[in-house]
Amino acid sequence: GALAQACAREASGGGAKAARPPVLVFASSVEVYGEGAGAKGQGIFSDENTEPSPVSRTGVLEYAFELQLRDLRRQHPALRTVVLRLHGLFGAHLNTGVRGAP
């Protein structure tokens, strides 16, 4: 996306020189691991080295963006990126005992 491109330009010296290149953090999810790995899943992956195999629209889009970031970083080695693959921390699937406002 445009933000990733702007960060790459900044890291490559195309923008104002900063003491440290920007870090682009992308909040992905375990949906990139595929069926059973999401919020309702049983944790079919063992660690971050498990090969992604997304099946949901969310997982496919998140993984596609992760791959774009990887390619962008290859083109701009000074660009620092972090991808967080978060587990479902909120949503209707969780039974927290907290009820919504009436």
Buried (B, 14 or more C-beta within 10 A) or exposed (E): EEEBEBBBBBBBEEEEEEEEBBEBEBEBBBBBBBEEBBBEBEEBBEEEEBEBBBBBEBBBBBBEBBEBBEEBBEEBEEBBBEBEBEEBEEEEEEEEEEEEEE
